[in-house]
Amino acid sequence: MGGTRGRSKKRPAKTDMWNSKSKKKSQAAALEGTAEKLFQELLDGAAEIQPEEEIDTEQLNMEGIAILGEKLGLDVETDLRIIVLLWKMGASKPGALTKTEFMEACKNGTLPVDNGWSSVKEMLPRLDIGFLTGNEFKDFYKFCFQFNRQGTHKTLDKEMVVALLPMVLKDRVPSDRLESFCEFLTSMEGKQEQQYNRITLDQWASFWDFCVECEDLGAYDQSSSAWPVLIDEYVEFMEDKLKK
């Protein structure tokens, strides 16, 4: 036993270490090449939809994102998983995904592209928003608002809100609450209609918080309320409706 103390640990040969590094570089290069190819496919698809418009080669517009949906078998207008995917990929601009964001998502494994689109399809079950909880869902809910903004607008068109809310909050908020709030938004007239023709991020976020904190409208106390006026007026709308 004493004779083994002075022995040095066996180290891997330098050639083995070099081969390992070389293999990793080769794999990274292959992955980058695949990602470049897939991104170009999306750009080409967008160009076919808009043959008369110049395509920005550094980002996917909504047409490019629609092609992404087609590749994955997702309807971008009705399947929320495409929005979850864009959120996970770190899309930072309304209605767009930059090439940098796409490539980084491929590199870090958020978008697994080892075997092309078939690899991405395998992850689709994990994009169900039912898996999102707490602050994670709250962040995604905010993303839904930000991503669907148009141009330089910092607000969402009322019709877009009415279309989005049932999709995003399905199974999290009672259907009668969602239906009545959407009815409230669409039934406004005159000055009130002009006031809420576009919805702010604060109003959007407050509706979710309100649904979590106030399950019973009968317990709502407007005199001590700190909610946006929109919520106060929604509760008044429901009270008037119940009186009829």
Contacts in CASP RR format, 6 or more apart in sequence:
PFRMAT RR
TARGET T0000
AUTHOR 0000-0000-0000
METHOD contacts of the structure
MODEL  1
MGGTRGRSKKRPAKTDMWNSKSKKKSQAAALEGTAEKLFQELLDGAAEIQ
PEEEIDTEQLNMEGIAILGEKLGLDVETDLRIIVLLWKMGASKPGALTKT
EFMEACKNGTLPVDNGWSSVKEMLPRLDIGFLTGNEFKDFYKFCFQFNRQ
GTHKTLDKEMVVALLPMVLKDRVPSDRLESFCEFLTSMEGKQEQQYNRIT
LDQWASFWDFCVECEDLGAYDQSSSAWPVLIDEYVEFMEDKLKK
28 107 0 8 1.000
31 106 0 8 1.000
31 107 0 8 1.000
31 113 0 8 1.000
31 114 0 8 1.000
32 103 0 8 1.000
32 106 0 8 1.000
32 107 0 8 1.000
34 106 0 8 1.000
34 113 0 8 1.000
34 114 0 8 1.000
34 116 0 8 1.000
35 102 0 8 1.000
35 103 0 8 1.000
35 106 0 8 1.000
35 107 0 8 1.000
35 111 0 8 1.000
35 113 0 8 1.000
36 103 0 8 1.000
38 106 0 8 1.000
38 113 0 8 1.000
38 116 0 8 1.000
38 117 0 8 1.000
39 60 0 8 1.000
39 99 0 8 1.000
39 102 0 8 1.000
39 103 0 8 1.000
41 67 0 8 1.000
41 71 0 8 1.000
42 60 0 8 1.000
42 64 0 8 1.000
42 67 0 8 1.000
42 68 0 8 1.000
42 71 0 8 1.000
43 55 0 8 1.000
43 57 0 8 1.000
43 60 0 8 1.000
43 64 0 8 1.000
45 63 0 8 1.000
45 64 0 8 1.000
45 67 0 8 1.000
46 55 0 8 1.000
46 60 0 8 1.000
46 61 0 8 1.000
46 63 0 8 1.000
46 64 0 8 1.000
46 66 0 8 1.000
46 67 0 8 1.000
47 55 0 8 1.000
49 63 0 8 1.000
49 64 0 8 1.000
49 66 0 8 1.000
49 67 0 8 1.000
50 63 0 8 1.000
55 61 0 8 1.000
57 99 0 8 1.000
58 98 0 8 1.000
58 99 0 8 1.000
58 100 0 8 1.000
59 93 0 8 1.000
59 96 0 8 1.000
59 97 0 8 1.000
59 98 0 8 1.000
59 99 0 8 1.000
60 67 0 8 1.000
60 68 0 8 1.000
60 96 0 8 1.000
60 97 0 8 1.000
60 98 0 8 1.000
60 99 0 8 1.000
60 102 0 8 1.000
61 95 0 8 1.000
61 96 0 8 1.000
62 76 0 8 1.000
62 95 0 8 1.000
62 96 0 8 1.000
65 76 0 8 1.000
65 82 0 8 1.000
65 86 0 8 1.000
65 95 0 8 1.000
65 96 0 8 1.000
65 97 0 8 1.000
66 76 0 8 1.000
68 76 0 8 1.000
68 82 0 8 1.000
68 97 0 8 1.000
69 75 0 8 1.000
69 76 0 8 1.000
69 79 0 8 1.000
69 82 0 8 1.000
71 117 0 8 1.000
71 120 0 8 1.000
72 82 0 8 1.000
72 85 0 8 1.000
72 117 0 8 1.000
72 120 0 8 1.000
72 121 0 8 1.000
72 124 0 8 1.000
73 121 0 8 1.000
74 81 0 8 1.000
74 82 0 8 1.000
74 124 0 8 1.000
76 82 0 8 1.000
78 167 0 8 1.000
80 129 0 8 1.000
80 167 0 8 1.000
80 168 0 8 1.000
81 124 0 8 1.000
81 127 0 8 1.000
81 128 0 8 1.000
81 129 0 8 1.000
83 143 0 8 1.000
83 144 0 8 1.000
83 147 0 8 1.000
84 127 0 8 1.000
84 128 0 8 1.000
84 129 0 8 1.000
84 132 0 8 1.000
84 140 0 8 1.000
85 111 0 8 1.000
85 127 0 8 1.000
86 97 0 8 1.000
86 143 0 8 1.000
86 147 0 8 1.000
87 139 0 8 1.000
87 140 0 8 1.000
87 143 0 8 1.000
87 147 0 8 1.000
88 105 0 8 1.000
88 110 0 8 1.000
88 127 0 8 1.000
89 97 0 8 1.000
89 101 0 8 1.000
89 102 0 8 1.000
89 105 0 8 1.000
89 110 0 8 1.000
89 111 0 8 1.000
90 101 0 8 1.000
90 105 0 8 1.000
91 97 0 8 1.000
91 98 0 8 1.000
91 101 0 8 1.000
91 143 0 8 1.000
91 147 0 8 1.000
92 98 0 8 1.000
92 101 0 8 1.000
94 146 0 8 1.000
94 147 0 8 1.000
94 148 0 8 1.000
94 149 0 8 1.000
94 150 0 8 1.000
94 151 0 8 1.000
95 147 0 8 1.000
95 148 0 8 1.000
95 149 0 8 1.000
102 111 0 8 1.000
104 110 0 8 1.000
105 111 0 8 1.000
106 112 0 8 1.000
106 113 0 8 1.000
111 120 0 8 1.000
112 119 0 8 1.000
112 120 0 8 1.000
112 122 0 8 1.000
112 123 0 8 1.000
113 119 0 8 1.000
113 120 0 8 1.000
129 137 0 8 1.000
129 140 0 8 1.000
129 168 0 8 1.000
130 171 0 8 1.000
132 140 0 8 1.000
137 172 0 8 1.000
138 208 0 8 1.000
141 168 0 8 1.000
141 169 0 8 1.000
141 204 0 8 1.000
141 205 0 8 1.000
141 208 0 8 1.000
142 201 0 8 1.000
142 204 0 8 1.000
142 205 0 8 1.000
144 164 0 8 1.000
144 168 0 8 1.000
145 156 0 8 1.000
145 201 0 8 1.000
145 204 0 8 1.000
145 205 0 8 1.000
146 201 0 8 1.000
148 156 0 8 1.000
148 160 0 8 1.000
148 164 0 8 1.000
149 155 0 8 1.000
149 156 0 8 1.000
150 157 0 8 1.000
153 198 0 8 1.000
154 200 0 8 1.000
154 201 0 8 1.000
155 198 0 8 1.000
155 199 0 8 1.000
155 200 0 8 1.000
155 201 0 8 1.000
156 164 0 8 1.000
156 198 0 8 1.000
156 199 0 8 1.000
156 204 0 8 1.000
157 197 0 8 1.000
157 198 0 8 1.000
157 199 0 8 1.000
158 185 0 8 1.000
158 186 0 8 1.000
158 196 0 8 1.000
158 197 0 8 1.000
158 198 0 8 1.000
158 199 0 8 1.000
161 185 0 8 1.000
161 199 0 8 1.000
161 204 0 8 1.000
162 182 0 8 1.000
162 185 0 8 1.000
162 186 0 8 1.000
165 178 0 8 1.000
165 181 0 8 1.000
165 182 0 8 1.000
165 207 0 8 1.000
166 175 0 8 1.000
166 178 0 8 1.000
166 179 0 8 1.000
166 182 0 8 1.000
169 178 0 8 1.000
169 208 0 8 1.000
169 211 0 8 1.000
170 178 0 8 1.000
172 211 0 8 1.000
173 208 0 8 1.000
173 211 0 8 1.000
177 211 0 8 1.000
180 234 0 8 1.000
180 237 0 8 1.000
180 238 0 8 1.000
180 241 0 8 1.000
181 207 0 8 1.000
181 234 0 8 1.000
184 233 0 8 1.000
184 234 0 8 1.000
184 237 0 8 1.000
184 238 0 8 1.000
185 196 0 8 1.000
185 199 0 8 1.000
187 237 0 8 1.000
188 195 0 8 1.000
188 196 0 8 1.000
192 233 0 8 1.000
196 230 0 8 1.000
199 230 0 8 1.000
202 228 0 8 1.000
203 228 0 8 1.000
203 230 0 8 1.000
206 227 0 8 1.000
206 228 0 8 1.000
206 230 0 8 1.000
206 231 0 8 1.000
207 230 0 8 1.000
207 231 0 8 1.000
210 227 0 8 1.000
210 231 0 8 1.000
214 220 0 8 1.000
217 235 0 8 1.000
217 238 0 8 1.000
217 239 0 8 1.000
220 235 0 8 1.000
222 232 0 8 1.000
222 235 0 8 1.000
222 236 0 8 1.000
225 231 0 8 1.000
225 232 0 8 1.000
END
